Amino acid sequence: MSTTPNGGTSYPRTPRTTPTRYKDRASWEREAIHAILDATYLCHLGFVADGAPVVLPTIHARVGDRLYVHGSTGSRPLRGAKGEQGLPVCVTVTLVDALVLTRSAFNHSLNFRSVVAHGTAHQVTDPEELTVALDALVDQVLPGRSAEVRPANAKELAATAVIRLELDEVSAKTRADLAHDDPEDLALPHWAGVVPVTTGYGTPVPDASTAVPLPANLAALATLTAAPDA
């Protein structure tokens, strides 16, 4: 098993990656964190611009212990990440696995898996690394897709930017539990339980000009439904 930058199979705990509530739900295990990051392509990128917090939805991909986040060369976070000092950021990823419904409004919850990563992001400028990052971002959305399409040309690369965040200060937090009512509420005539939340894909609709058969990876995608244990 490969190790984290600190030489272990877990990321180091820091004040920013140690929750103040429900500490038992936190994990710094490398494999657990990577599994959550790899399970989706949507993340939220947080940073400070002109003294105010900004959070942007975007896509990400992990390559080893690096997280690549997609952007535009004209966007504020990418401009801030161009310098040697980089841009302090917080990247979050959340997967909702189930609705947890109880007899009282107060005890409702969600089963979830989440990752929060802190650090200083830098814009990727090395051409070889940029190619790796862009291929990883495309494949994060649809595995194998980067090998099936035309790569970006010089003009497109000039308009596209990627920032890199080293996974040094990162943690996961999860909830995978049943509904828990207070004892005095158990006799109330209200439904309680867990409702699994799944993500699925519909049947691909080809563009009118498409003359090739549906690729195998895209056909397989339409049959997938992520159904984690509630």
C-alpha positions in Angstrom: 0.0 0.0 0.0 1.3 3.5 -0.9 1.6 5.9 2.0 0.6 9.5 2.6 3.2 12.3 2.6 3.7 11.9 6.3 4.8 8.2 5.8 1.7 6.5 7.0 -1.6 5.1 5.8 -3.5 8.0 7.4 -3.3 11.7 6.9 -2.1 13.7 9.9 -4.7 15.2 12.1 -4.7 19.0 12.4 -7.0 21.5 14.2 -8.7 22.2 10.9 -9.4 18.5 10.1 -10.5 17.6 13.6 -14.3 18.1 14.0 -15.7 19.5 17.2 -18.9 17.5 17.0 -19.4 13.8 16.4 -15.6 13.1 16.4 -16.4 9.4 16.1 -17.6 9.9 12.6 -14.3 11.4 11.4 -11.6 9.5 9.6 -8.1 10.3 8.4 -7.6 7.0 6.7 -6.1 7.5 3.2 -8.2 4.7 1.5 -11.5 5.9 3.0 -10.8 9.5 1.9 -9.7 8.5 -1.6 -12.8 6.3 -2.0 -15.1 9.2 -1.3 -13.2 11.6 -3.6 -13.3 9.0 -6.4 -17.0 8.2 -6.0 -18.1 11.5 -7.6 -16.9 14.4 -9.8 -18.7 17.3 -8.1 -17.0 19.3 -5.5 -17.3 22.8 -4.0 -14.2 25.1 -4.0 -14.1 27.7 -1.2 -11.8 30.7 -1.1 -11.7 34.4 -0.1 -11.9 37.0 -2.8 -11.8 40.8 -2.0 -12.3 40.0 1.7 -15.5 37.9 1.2 -16.0 34.2 1.1 -16.8 32.5 -2.2 -17.9 28.9 -2.8 -18.0 27.6 -6.4 -19.3 24.2 -7.7 -16.9 22.6 -10.1 -15.4 19.2 -10.9 -12.4 17.4 -9.5 -10.3 14.4 -10.0 -7.7 12.7 -7.8 -4.3 11.5 -9.0 -2.4 9.9 -6.1 -2.3 12.4 -3.3 -3.1 15.4 -5.5 -6.5 16.8 -6.2 -7.1 18.6 -9.5 -9.9 21.1 -9.8 -11.2 22.4 -13.1 -11.7 26.1 -13.9 -11.3 28.8 -16.4 -8.3 31.0 -17.0 -10.6 34.0 -16.3 -12.0 32.9 -13.0 -11.1 34.5 -9.8 -9.7 31.4 -8.1 -7.5 30.6 -11.0 -6.1 34.1 -11.2 -5.3 33.9 -7.5 -3.6 30.5 -7.8 -1.2 31.6 -10.6 1.4 33.2 -8.3 4.0 31.5 -6.4 2.1 32.1 -3.1 -0.9 30.2 -4.4 -4.4 30.5 -3.2 -5.6 29.2 0.2 -8.7 27.1 -0.5 -11.1 24.6 1.1 -12.4 21.8 -1.1 -15.5 19.8 0.0 -17.1 16.7 -1.4 -20.4 15.3 -0.1 -22.4 12.2 -1.0 -25.8 11.7 0.4 -26.6 8.0 1.0 -30.0 8.1 2.8 -32.7 10.2 4.4 -33.0 9.3 8.1 -36.6 10.0 9.2 -37.7 10.0 12.8 -40.9 10.7 14.7 -39.6 14.0 15.8 -38.5 16.8 13.6 -35.4 17.4 15.7 -33.9 13.9 15.2 -34.1 13.8 11.4 -30.7 13.3 9.8 -28.9 12.1 6.7 -26.5 9.3 6.1 -23.6 10.7 4.2 -20.0 10.5 3.3 -17.9 13.7 3.0 -14.4 15.0 2.6 -12.9 18.4 3.5 -9.5 19.3 2.2 -7.6 22.4 3.2 -4.4 23.8 1.7 -2.9 26.2 -0.8 -3.8 25.6 -4.4 -1.5 26.3 -7.4 -2.3 26.6 -11.0 -0.9 23.7 -13.1 1.4 25.1 -15.7 3.6 22.2 -16.7 2.3 20.9 -20.0 2.7 17.2 -19.2 1.0 17.6 -15.8 -1.8 19.6 -17.3 -2.4 16.8 -19.8 -2.5 14.3 -17.0 -4.9 16.5 -15.0 -7.3 17.2 -17.9 -7.4 13.5 -18.8 -8.2 12.6 -15.2 -11.0 15.2 -15.0 -12.6 13.9 -18.2 -12.3 10.3 -17.0 -13.6 11.2 -13.6 -16.9 12.1 -15.3 -16.9 9.0 -17.6 -14.1 6.4 -17.2 -12.1 5.9 -20.4 -13.6 9.0 -22.1 -10.3 10.8 -22.6 -9.0 8.0 -24.9 -12.1 8.3 -27.1 -12.1 12.0 -28.0 -9.9 14.6 -29.5 -7.6 16.1 -27.0 -7.6 19.8 -26.4 -5.8 22.0 -28.9 -3.6 25.0 -28.1 -6.4 27.5 -28.2 -8.6 25.4 -25.9 -5.7 24.8 -23.5 -5.2 28.5 -23.3 -8.8 29.0 -22.1 -8.7 26.1 -19.6 -7.0 26.1 -16.3 -6.6 23.5 -13.5 -5.5 24.1 -10.0 -3.7 21.5 -7.9 -4.2 20.9 -4.2 -1.9 18.5 -2.3 -3.9 16.3 0.0 -1.9 17.0 3.1 -4.6 18.4 5.4 -7.7 16.4 4.8 -10.3 14.3 6.6 -13.5 12.4 6.0 -16.7 12.3 8.0 -19.5 9.8 7.6 -22.8 8.8 9.0 -24.3 5.4 8.3 -26.8 4.7 11.0 -30.5 4.0 11.6 -33.2 6.3 12.8 -33.0 7.1 16.5 -36.0 8.5 18.3 -36.2 9.5 21.9 -37.9 6.8 24.1 -40.9 9.0 24.8 -41.5 9.4 21.0 -41.6 5.7 20.1 -45.3 5.4 20.6 -46.1 8.4 18.3 -48.1 7.5 15.1 -45.5 8.7 12.7 -43.4 6.7 10.2 -39.7 6.4 11.0 -36.9 4.7 9.1 -34.3 5.1 6.5 -34.8 6.0 2.8 -31.8 5.1 0.6 -30.7 7.8 -1.9 -29.3 6.6 -5.1 -27.8 8.2 -8.2 -28.6 6.8 -11.6 -28.2 7.5 -15.3 -30.9 7.6 -18.0 -30.6 6.2 -21.5 -28.0 8.1 -23.6 -29.6 10.4 -26.3 -27.2 10.7 -29.3 -26.6 14.0 -31.0 -28.3 14.2 -34.4 -24.9 14.2 -36.1 -23.5 11.2 -34.2 -22.8 8.3 -36.6 -20.9 5.9 -34.3 -22.4 3.3 -32.0 -22.7 3.9 -28.3 -19.4 3.2 -26.6 -19.3 0.3 -24.2 -18.4 2.5 -21.2 -21.3 4.8 -21.9 -23.7 1.9 -22.3 -22.5 0.5 -19.0 -23.0 3.8 -17.3 -26.6 3.8 -18.1 -27.0 0.6 -16.2 -25.3 1.8 -13.1 -27.0 2.9 -10.0 -25.0 3.7 -6.9 -26.9 2.1 -4.0 -24.7 2.2 -0.8 -25.8 0.4 2.3 -28.2 2.6 4.3 
